[in-house]
Amino acid sequence: MMRFVKGLSTFRRGPWEMVATLLIAVGVFMLMQPFVMWAYTYSFIVTLIGTVMFIIVSHFPESE
C-alpha cells in the first residue's frame, strides 16, 4: 500500500495507470447500469477523463 501511495506522489506510471483504468471501468459501469439517472448522465465524462488521463500517464517514467 505504501509503495502505491509513493508511486502516486512521485508520478510513476504503474499506480497512475491503475487509477486511470479504474476510472474508465467505473465510467463504463455507470453507462451500463439502468437504475440511477445521474450515474448515466455523468458516465461519458468519467470515461473521457479516465481515457485522457491514461494517455497522459503513459508518458510518465516506469515504476521501479
Distance bins in CASP14 RR format, pairs under 12 A and 6 or more apart:
PFRMAT RR
TARGET T0000
AUTHOR 0000-0000-0000
RMODE 2
METHOD distances of the structure
MODEL  1
1 7 0 0 0 0 0 1 0 0 0 0 0
1 8 0 0 0 0 0 1 0 0 0 0 0
1 15 0 0 0 0 0 1 0 0 0 0 0
2 8 0 0 0 0 0 1 0 0 0 0 0
2 9 0 0 0 0 0 1 0 0 0 0 0
2 15 0 0 0 0 0 1 0 0 0 0 0
3 9 0 0 0 0 0 1 0 0 0 0 0
3 10 0 0 0 0 0 1 0 0 0 0 0
3 12 0 0 0 0 1 0 0 0 0 0 0
3 14 0 0 0 0 0 1 0 0 0 0 0
3 15 0 0 0 0 1 0 0 0 0 0 0
3 18 0 0 0 0 0 1 0 0 0 0 0
3 63 0 0 0 0 1 0 0 0 0 0 0
3 64 0 0 0 0 1 0 0 0 0 0 0
4 10 0 0 0 0 0 1 0 0 0 0 0
4 12 0 0 0 0 1 0 0 0 0 0 0
4 14 0 0 0 0 1 0 0 0 0 0 0
4 15 1 0 1 0 0 0 0 0 0 0 0
4 16 0 0 0 0 0 1 0 0 0 0 0
4 17 0 0 0 0 0 1 0 0 0 0 0
4 18 1 0 0 1 0 0 0 0 0 0 0
4 19 0 0 0 0 1 0 0 0 0 0 0
4 63 0 0 0 0 1 0 0 0 0 0 0
5 12 0 0 0 0 0 1 0 0 0 0 0
5 15 0 0 0 0 1 0 0 0 0 0 0
5 16 0 0 0 0 0 1 0 0 0 0 0
5 19 0 0 0 0 0 1 0 0 0 0 0
6 12 0 0 0 0 1 0 0 0 0 0 0
6 14 0 0 0 0 0 1 0 0 0 0 0
6 15 0 0 0 0 1 0 0 0 0 0 0
6 63 0 0 0 0 1 0 0 0 0 0 0
6 64 0 0 0 0 1 0 0 0 0 0 0
7 13 0 0 0 0 1 0 0 0 0 0 0
7 14 1 0 0 1 0 0 0 0 0 0 0
7 15 1 0 1 0 0 0 0 0 0 0 0
7 16 1 0 0 1 0 0 0 0 0 0 0
7 17 0 0 0 0 0 1 0 0 0 0 0
7 18 0 0 0 0 0 1 0 0 0 0 0
7 19 0 0 0 0 0 1 0 0 0 0 0
7 57 0 0 0 0 0 1 0 0 0 0 0
7 60 0 0 0 0 1 0 0 0 0 0 0
7 61 0 0 0 0 0 1 0 0 0 0 0
7 62 0 0 0 0 0 1 0 0 0 0 0
7 63 1 0 0 1 0 0 0 0 0 0 0
7 64 0 0 0 0 1 0 0 0 0 0 0
8 14 0 0 0 0 1 0 0 0 0 0 0
8 15 1 0 1 0 0 0 0 0 0 0 0
8 16 1 0 0 1 0 0 0 0 0 0 0
8 17 0 0 0 0 0 1 0 0 0 0 0
8 18 0 0 0 0 1 0 0 0 0 0 0
8 19 1 0 0 1 0 0 0 0 0 0 0
8 20 0 0 0 0 0 1 0 0 0 0 0
8 57 0 0 0 0 0 1 0 0 0 0 0
8 60 0 0 0 0 0 1 0 0 0 0 0
8 63 0 0 0 0 0 1 0 0 0 0 0
9 15 0 0 0 0 1 0 0 0 0 0 0
9 16 0 0 0 0 0 1 0 0 0 0 0
10 16 0 0 0 0 0 1 0 0 0 0 0
10 60 0 0 0 0 1 0 0 0 0 0 0
10 61 0 0 0 0 1 0 0 0 0 0 0
10 62 0 0 0 0 0 1 0 0 0 0 0
10 63 0 0 0 0 1 0 0 0 0 0 0
10 64 0 0 0 0 1 0 0 0 0 0 0
11 17 0 0 0 0 0 1 0 0 0 0 0
11 19 0 0 0 0 0 1 0 0 0 0 0
11 56 0 0 0 0 0 1 0 0 0 0 0
11 57 0 0 0 0 1 0 0 0 0 0 0
11 59 0 0 0 0 0 1 0 0 0 0 0
11 60 1 0 1 0 0 0 0 0 0 0 0
11 61 1 0 0 1 0 0 0 0 0 0 0
11 62 0 0 0 0 0 1 0 0 0 0 0
11 63 0 0 0 0 0 1 0 0 0 0 0
12 18 0 0 0 0 0 1 0 0 0 0 0
12 19 0 0 0 0 0 1 0 0 0 0 0
12 57 0 0 0 0 1 0 0 0 0 0 0
12 59 0 0 0 0 0 1 0 0 0 0 0
12 60 1 0 0 1 0 0 0 0 0 0 0
12 61 1 0 0 1 0 0 0 0 0 0 0
12 62 1 0 0 1 0 0 0 0 0 0 0
12 63 1 0 1 0 0 0 0 0 0 0 0
12 64 1 0 0 1 0 0 0 0 0 0 0
13 19 0 0 0 0 0 1 0 0 0 0 0
13 20 0 0 0 0 0 1 0 0 0 0 0
13 21 0 0 0 0 0 1 0 0 0 0 0
13 53 0 0 0 0 0 1 0 0 0 0 0
13 54 0 0 0 0 0 1 0 0 0 0 0
13 56 0 0 0 0 0 1 0 0 0 0 0
13 57 1 0 0 1 0 0 0 0 0 0 0
13 58 1 0 0 1 0 0 0 0 0 0 0
13 59 0 0 0 0 1 0 0 0 0 0 0
13 60 1 0 1 0 0 0 0 0 0 0 0
13 61 1 0 0 1 0 0 0 0 0 0 0
13 62 1 0 1 0 0 0 0 0 0 0 0
13 63 1 0 1 0 0 0 0 0 0 0 0
13 64 0 0 0 0 0 1 0 0 0 0 0
14 20 0 0 0 0 1 0 0 0 0 0 0
14 21 0 0 0 0 1 0 0 0 0 0 0
14 54 0 0 0 0 0 1 0 0 0 0 0
14 57 1 0 0 1 0 0 0 0 0 0 0
14 58 0 0 0 0 1 0 0 0 0 0 0
14 60 1 0 0 1 0 0 0 0 0 0 0
14 61 0 0 0 0 1 0 0 0 0 0 0
14 62 1 0 0 1 0 0 0 0 0 0 0
14 63 1 0 1 0 0 0 0 0 0 0 0
14 64 0 0 0 0 0 1 0 0 0 0 0
15 21 0 0 0 0 0 1 0 0 0 0 0
15 22 0 0 0 0 0 1 0 0 0 0 0
15 57 0 0 0 0 1 0 0 0 0 0 0
15 60 0 0 0 0 1 0 0 0 0 0 0
15 62 0 0 0 0 0 1 0 0 0 0 0
15 63 1 0 0 1 0 0 0 0 0 0 0
15 64 0 0 0 0 0 1 0 0 0 0 0
16 22 0 0 0 0 0 1 0 0 0 0 0
16 23 0 0 0 0 0 1 0 0 0 0 0
16 50 0 0 0 0 0 1 0 0 0 0 0
16 53 1 0 0 1 0 0 0 0 0 0 0
16 54 0 0 0 0 1 0 0 0 0 0 0
16 55 0 0 0 0 0 1 0 0 0 0 0
16 56 0 0 0 0 1 0 0 0 0 0 0
16 57 1 1 0 0 0 0 0 0 0 0 0
16 58 0 0 0 0 1 0 0 0 0 0 0
16 59 0 0 0 0 0 1 0 0 0 0 0
16 60 1 0 0 1 0 0 0 0 0 0 0
16 61 0 0 0 0 0 1 0 0 0 0 0
16 62 0 0 0 0 0 1 0 0 0 0 0
16 63 0 0 0 0 1 0 0 0 0 0 0
17 23 0 0 0 0 0 1 0 0 0 0 0
17 24 0 0 0 0 0 1 0 0 0 0 0
17 50 0 0 0 0 0 1 0 0 0 0 0
17 53 0 0 0 0 1 0 0 0 0 0 0
17 54 1 0 0 1 0 0 0 0 0 0 0
17 55 0 0 0 0 0 1 0 0 0 0 0
17 56 0 0 0 0 0 1 0 0 0 0 0
17 57 1 0 1 0 0 0 0 0 0 0 0
17 58 1 0 0 1 0 0 0 0 0 0 0
17 59 0 0 0 0 0 1 0 0 0 0 0
17 60 0 0 0 0 1 0 0 0 0 0 0
17 62 0 0 0 0 0 1 0 0 0 0 0
17 63 0 0 0 0 1 0 0 0 0 0 0
18 24 0 0 0 0 0 1 0 0 0 0 0
18 25 0 0 0 0 0 1 0 0 0 0 0
18 50 0 0 0 0 0 1 0 0 0 0 0
18 53 0 0 0 0 0 1 0 0 0 0 0
18 54 0 0 0 0 0 1 0 0 0 0 0
18 57 0 0 0 0 1 0 0 0 0 0 0
18 63 0 0 0 0 0 1 0 0 0 0 0
19 25 0 0 0 0 0 1 0 0 0 0 0
19 26 0 0 0 0 0 1 0 0 0 0 0
19 49 0 0 0 0 0 1 0 0 0 0 0
19 50 0 0 0 0 1 0 0 0 0 0 0
19 53 1 0 0 1 0 0 0 0 0 0 0
19 54 0 0 0 0 1 0 0 0 0 0 0
19 56 0 0 0 0 0 1 0 0 0 0 0
19 57 0 0 0 0 1 0 0 0 0 0 0
19 60 0 0 0 0 0 1 0 0 0 0 0
20 26 0 0 0 0 0 1 0 0 0 0 0
20 27 0 0 0 0 0 1 0 0 0 0 0
20 46 0 0 0 0 0 1 0 0 0 0 0
20 47 0 0 0 0 0 1 0 0 0 0 0
20 48 0 0 0 0 0 1 0 0 0 0 0
20 49 0 0 0 0 1 0 0 0 0 0 0
20 50 1 0 1 0 0 0 0 0 0 0 0
20 51 1 0 0 1 0 0 0 0 0 0 0
20 52 0 0 0 0 1 0 0 0 0 0 0
20 53 1 0 1 0 0 0 0 0 0 0 0
20 54 1 1 0 0 0 0 0 0 0 0 0
20 55 0 0 0 0 1 0 0 0 0 0 0
20 56 0 0 0 0 1 0 0 0 0 0 0
20 57 1 0 1 0 0 0 0 0 0 0 0
20 58 0 0 0 0 1 0 0 0 0 0 0
20 60 0 0 0 0 0 1 0 0 0 0 0
21 27 0 0 0 0 0 1 0 0 0 0 0
21 28 0 0 0 0 0 1 0 0 0 0 0
21 47 0 0 0 0 0 1 0 0 0 0 0
21 50 0 0 0 0 1 0 0 0 0 0 0
21 51 0 0 0 0 0 1 0 0 0 0 0
21 53 0 0 0 0 1 0 0 0 0 0 0
21 54 1 0 0 1 0 0 0 0 0 0 0
21 57 0 0 0 0 1 0 0 0 0 0 0
21 58 0 0 0 0 0 1 0 0 0 0 0
22 28 0 0 0 0 0 1 0 0 0 0 0
22 29 0 0 0 0 0 1 0 0 0 0 0
22 46 0 0 0 0 0 1 0 0 0 0 0
22 47 0 0 0 0 0 1 0 0 0 0 0
22 49 0 0 0 0 0 1 0 0 0 0 0
22 50 0 0 0 0 1 0 0 0 0 0 0
22 53 0 0 0 0 0 1 0 0 0 0 0
22 54 0 0 0 0 0 1 0 0 0 0 0
23 29 0 0 0 0 0 1 0 0 0 0 0
23 30 0 0 0 0 0 1 0 0 0 0 0
23 42 0 0 0 0 0 1 0 0 0 0 0
23 43 0 0 0 0 0 1 0 0 0 0 0
23 45 0 0 0 0 0 1 0 0 0 0 0
23 46 1 0 0 1 0 0 0 0 0 0 0
23 47 1 0 0 1 0 0 0 0 0 0 0
23 48 0 0 0 0 1 0 0 0 0 0 0
23 49 1 0 0 1 0 0 0 0 0 0 0
23 50 1 1 0 0 0 0 0 0 0 0 0
23 51 0 0 0 0 1 0 0 0 0 0 0
23 52 0 0 0 0 1 0 0 0 0 0 0
23 53 1 0 0 1 0 0 0 0 0 0 0
23 54 0 0 0 0 1 0 0 0 0 0 0
23 57 0 0 0 0 0 1 0 0 0 0 0
24 30 0 0 0 0 0 1 0 0 0 0 0
24 31 0 0 0 0 0 1 0 0 0 0 0
24 43 0 0 0 0 0 1 0 0 0 0 0
24 44 0 0 0 0 0 1 0 0 0 0 0
24 46 0 0 0 0 1 0 0 0 0 0 0
24 47 1 0 1 0 0 0 0 0 0 0 0
24 48 0 0 0 0 1 0 0 0 0 0 0
24 49 0 0 0 0 1 0 0 0 0 0 0
24 50 1 0 1 0 0 0 0 0 0 0 0
24 51 1 0 0 1 0 0 0 0 0 0 0
24 52 0 0 0 0 0 1 0 0 0 0 0
24 53 0 0 0 0 1 0 0 0 0 0 0
24 54 1 0 0 1 0 0 0 0 0 0 0
24 55 0 0 0 0 0 1 0 0 0 0 0
25 31 0 0 0 0 0 1 0 0 0 0 0
25 32 0 0 0 0 0 1 0 0 0 0 0
25 43 0 0 0 0 0 1 0 0 0 0 0
25 46 0 0 0 0 1 0 0 0 0 0 0
25 47 0 0 0 0 1 0 0 0 0 0 0
25 50 0 0 0 0 1 0 0 0 0 0 0
25 51 0 0 0 0 0 1 0 0 0 0 0
25 54 0 0 0 0 0 1 0 0 0 0 0
26 32 0 0 0 0 0 1 0 0 0 0 0
26 33 0 0 0 0 0 1 0 0 0 0 0
26 39 0 0 0 0 1 0 0 0 0 0 0
26 42 0 0 0 0 0 1 0 0 0 0 0
26 43 0 0 0 0 1 0 0 0 0 0 0
26 45 0 0 0 0 0 1 0 0 0 0 0
26 46 1 0 0 1 0 0 0 0 0 0 0
26 47 0 0 0 0 1 0 0 0 0 0 0
26 49 0 0 0 0 0 1 0 0 0 0 0
26 50 0 0 0 0 1 0 0 0 0 0 0
27 33 0 0 0 0 1 0 0 0 0 0 0
27 39 0 0 0 0 1 0 0 0 0 0 0
27 40 0 0 0 0 1 0 0 0 0 0 0
27 41 0 0 0 0 0 1 0 0 0 0 0
27 42 0 0 0 0 1 0 0 0 0 0 0
27 43 1 0 1 0 0 0 0 0 0 0 0
27 44 0 0 0 0 1 0 0 0 0 0 0
27 45 0 0 0 0 1 0 0 0 0 0 0
27 46 1 0 1 0 0 0 0 0 0 0 0
27 47 1 0 1 0 0 0 0 0 0 0 0
27 48 0 0 0 0 1 0 0 0 0 0 0
27 49 0 0 0 0 1 0 0 0 0 0 0
27 50 0 0 0 0 1 0 0 0 0 0 0
27 51 0 0 0 0 1 0 0 0 0 0 0
28 39 0 0 0 0 0 1 0 0 0 0 0
28 40 0 0 0 0 0 1 0 0 0 0 0
28 43 1 0 0 1 0 0 0 0 0 0 0
28 44 0 0 0 0 0 1 0 0 0 0 0
28 46 0 0 0 0 1 0 0 0 0 0 0
28 47 1 0 0 1 0 0 0 0 0 0 0
28 48 0 0 0 0 0 1 0 0 0 0 0
28 50 0 0 0 0 0 1 0 0 0 0 0
28 51 0 0 0 0 0 1 0 0 0 0 0
29 35 0 0 0 0 0 1 0 0 0 0 0
29 36 0 0 0 0 0 1 0 0 0 0 0
29 39 0 0 0 0 1 0 0 0 0 0 0
29 40 0 0 0 0 0 1 0 0 0 0 0
29 42 0 0 0 0 0 1 0 0 0 0 0
29 43 0 0 0 0 1 0 0 0 0 0 0
29 46 0 0 0 0 1 0 0 0 0 0 0
29 47 0 0 0 0 1 0 0 0 0 0 0
30 36 0 0 0 0 1 0 0 0 0 0 0
30 37 0 0 0 0 0 1 0 0 0 0 0
30 38 0 0 0 0 1 0 0 0 0 0 0
30 39 1 0 1 0 0 0 0 0 0 0 0
30 40 1 0 0 1 0 0 0 0 0 0 0
30 41 0 0 0 0 1 0 0 0 0 0 0
30 42 1 0 0 1 0 0 0 0 0 0 0
30 43 1 1 0 0 0 0 0 0 0 0 0
30 44 0 0 0 0 1 0 0 0 0 0 0
30 45 0 0 0 0 1 0 0 0 0 0 0
30 46 1 0 0 1 0 0 0 0 0 0 0
30 47 0 0 0 0 1 0 0 0 0 0 0
30 48 0 0 0 0 0 1 0 0 0 0 0
30 49 0 0 0 0 0 1 0 0 0 0 0
31 39 0 0 0 0 1 0 0 0 0 0 0
31 40 1 0 0 1 0 0 0 0 0 0 0
31 41 0 0 0 0 0 1 0 0 0 0 0
31 42 0 0 0 0 1 0 0 0 0 0 0
31 43 1 1 0 0 0 0 0 0 0 0 0
31 44 1 0 0 1 0 0 0 0 0 0 0
31 45 0 0 0 0 0 1 0 0 0 0 0
31 46 0 0 0 0 1 0 0 0 0 0 0
31 47 1 0 0 1 0 0 0 0 0 0 0
31 48 0 0 0 0 0 1 0 0 0 0 0
32 39 0 0 0 0 1 0 0 0 0 0 0
32 40 0 0 0 0 1 0 0 0 0 0 0
32 43 0 0 0 0 1 0 0 0 0 0 0
32 47 0 0 0 0 0 1 0 0 0 0 0
33 39 1 0 0 1 0 0 0 0 0 0 0
33 40 1 0 0 1 0 0 0 0 0 0 0
33 41 0 0 0 0 0 1 0 0 0 0 0
33 42 0 0 0 0 0 1 0 0 0 0 0
33 43 0 0 0 0 1 0 0 0 0 0 0
34 40 0 0 0 0 1 0 0 0 0 0 0
34 43 0 0 0 0 0 1 0 0 0 0 0
36 42 0 0 0 0 1 0 0 0 0 0 0
36 43 0 0 0 0 0 1 0 0 0 0 0
37 43 0 0 0 0 0 1 0 0 0 0 0
38 45 0 0 0 0 0 1 0 0 0 0 0
38 46 0 0 0 0 0 1 0 0 0 0 0
39 45 0 0 0 0 0 1 0 0 0 0 0
39 46 0 0 0 0 1 0 0 0 0 0 0
39 47 0 0 0 0 0 1 0 0 0 0 0
40 46 0 0 0 0 0 1 0 0 0 0 0
40 47 0 0 0 0 0 1 0 0 0 0 0
42 48 0 0 0 0 0 1 0 0 0 0 0
42 49 0 0 0 0 1 0 0 0 0 0 0
43 49 0 0 0 0 0 1 0 0 0 0 0
43 50 0 0 0 0 0 1 0 0 0 0 0
44 50 0 0 0 0 0 1 0 0 0 0 0
44 51 0 0 0 0 0 1 0 0 0 0 0
45 51 0 0 0 0 0 1 0 0 0 0 0
45 52 0 0 0 0 0 1 0 0 0 0 0
46 52 0 0 0 0 0 1 0 0 0 0 0
46 53 0 0 0 0 0 1 0 0 0 0 0
47 53 0 0 0 0 0 1 0 0 0 0 0
47 54 0 0 0 0 0 1 0 0 0 0 0
48 54 0 0 0 0 0 1 0 0 0 0 0
48 55 0 0 0 0 0 1 0 0 0 0 0
49 55 0 0 0 0 0 1 0 0 0 0 0
49 56 0 0 0 0 0 1 0 0 0 0 0
50 56 0 0 0 0 1 0 0 0 0 0 0
50 57 0 0 0 0 1 0 0 0 0 0 0
50 58 0 0 0 0 0 1 0 0 0 0 0
51 57 0 0 0 0 0 1 0 0 0 0 0
51 58 0 0 0 0 0 1 0 0 0 0 0
52 58 0 0 0 0 0 1 0 0 0 0 0
53 59 0 0 0 0 0 1 0 0 0 0 0
53 60 0 0 0 0 0 1 0 0 0 0 0
54 60 0 0 0 0 0 1 0 0 0 0 0
57 63 0 0 0 0 0 1 0 0 0 0 0
END
